[in-house]
């Protein structure tokens, strides 16, 4: 289930009618407790309350007006999915760009990062068991680092901005990072001193840890 917003609604990228099978098991239990006498009073009420709560939970997510179910296999669903992607792709999110750097909103604070203060940029993937998550780590002159993930609002425009500000970096680094799947693929995107990958790994990752 995807929690991204589209037109003010929480979007689930699936056909909601495919979820009706979730109601089969609690329905069987309800039928059983009412049609048989093999349950104690405790289990009768436990199953009744549990099954009822689960059914209400499923039906709530299926029919609540603030939830939108989009079947991505349908023509209309594909158009909506593309619209949602375009909105996210063009959104600057938590970033605000100026000529000398960018402002980055993190929780309750706003951080300014000057382009000139960036010493190194690394990209890598984290294996989240079922999917990979792209990450960017920005190392600054004051010996701090900022880690950003592809789930952050404004990710796509941030990658585009990096390629504009640092024209010598590989314009395909984010695409190359994807394959092979479930590999870390630690990549040096940018370094202000032209140091090698191995030198910087020893400098940063032995100092900071993962």
CORVEN-V431478 format. One record per residue. OMEGA is omega in degrees with one decimal (none if undefined). D_FIRST is the distance of its C-alpha to the first C-alpha in whole Angstrom. Layout:
# CORVEN-V431478
OMEGA;D_FIRST
OMEGA;D_FIRST
This chain:
# CORVEN-V431478
-177.0;0
-176.5;4
179.5;6
-177.6;9
175.2;12
-177.4;14
176.4;17
-179.2;16
172.9;13
-171.7;10
171.5;8
-175.1;5
-178.6;6
173.3;8
-174.1;11
-178.8;11
175.3;14
-177.6;13
-178.8;12
180.0;15
178.4;16
-177.7;15
-175.5;18
-175.8;20
178.4;21
178.1;21
177.7;23
178.8;26
179.2;26
178.5;27
-177.0;30
-176.5;31
-180.0;32
-175.9;34
177.9;35
-179.5;37
-174.3;39
-179.8;38
173.6;36
179.6;37
-179.7;36
-177.3;34
176.5;32
-177.8;32
177.4;31
179.7;28
-179.2;27
-178.0;27
-179.2;25
-179.9;23
180.0;22
179.2;22
-179.7;20
179.4;17
178.3;18
179.5;18
-179.1;14
-178.7;13
177.5;15
-179.2;14
-179.4;11
-169.6;12
179.0;15
-173.2;15
-178.3;16
177.2;14
177.7;11
177.2;11
-176.6;10
178.1;11
-174.6;12
176.8;13
179.9;15
179.9;17
179.3;20
179.4;19
178.5;15
178.2;16
178.8;18
178.5;16
178.3;13
177.7;17
179.4;18
179.0;14
179.8;15
178.5;19
-179.8;18
-178.2;17
-175.8;20
-177.8;22
176.7;21
171.8;24
-175.6;21
-177.6;23
171.1;26
-172.0;29
171.9;32
-174.3;35
-173.7;38
-178.1;39
179.7;35
172.7;32
-176.4;31
-179.0;27
-179.8;26
-177.4;25
-175.9;24
-179.0;27
176.9;29
-176.3;30
174.3;31
177.7;34
177.2;34
178.0;37
-177.4;37
-179.0;40
-179.6;39
179.8;36
-177.5;38
175.0;35
175.6;32
172.8;30
178.1;27
178.3;25
172.7;22
178.7;20
179.0;19
177.0;16
-177.5;16
179.4;14
171.8;14
176.8;16
178.3;16
-179.2;19
172.4;22
173.2;25
-178.8;28
178.9;30
-174.0;34
-178.3;36
-179.3;40
176.5;40
172.1;38
177.6;35
177.7;31
176.6;28
179.1;25
177.4;22
-178.7;19
178.2;17
-177.8;14
178.5;17
-179.5;18
-176.3;21
-174.3;20
179.6;21
176.3;24
178.0;25
178.7;26
-178.9;28
177.5;30
-178.8;31
177.6;32
-175.3;34
179.8;35
-171.4;36
-177.6;37
-179.4;38
179.9;35
-177.3;34
-179.2;32
-173.1;30
-178.0;29
176.9;25
-179.8;25
-177.8;27
-172.9;25
-175.1;22
-4.3;25
-178.1;25
175.3;22
171.6;21
-178.1;25
178.6;25
179.4;27
-173.4;29
172.8;30
-177.8;33
-176.2;32
171.3;35
-175.1;38
-176.4;41
179.6;43
176.1;43
-179.1;42
179.7;41
-178.3;38
178.0;39
-176.9;41
175.3;38
177.7;36
-177.2;39
-171.9;40
-170.5;36
169.7;34
-179.8;37
-172.8;38
-172.4;34
-179.4;33
none;29
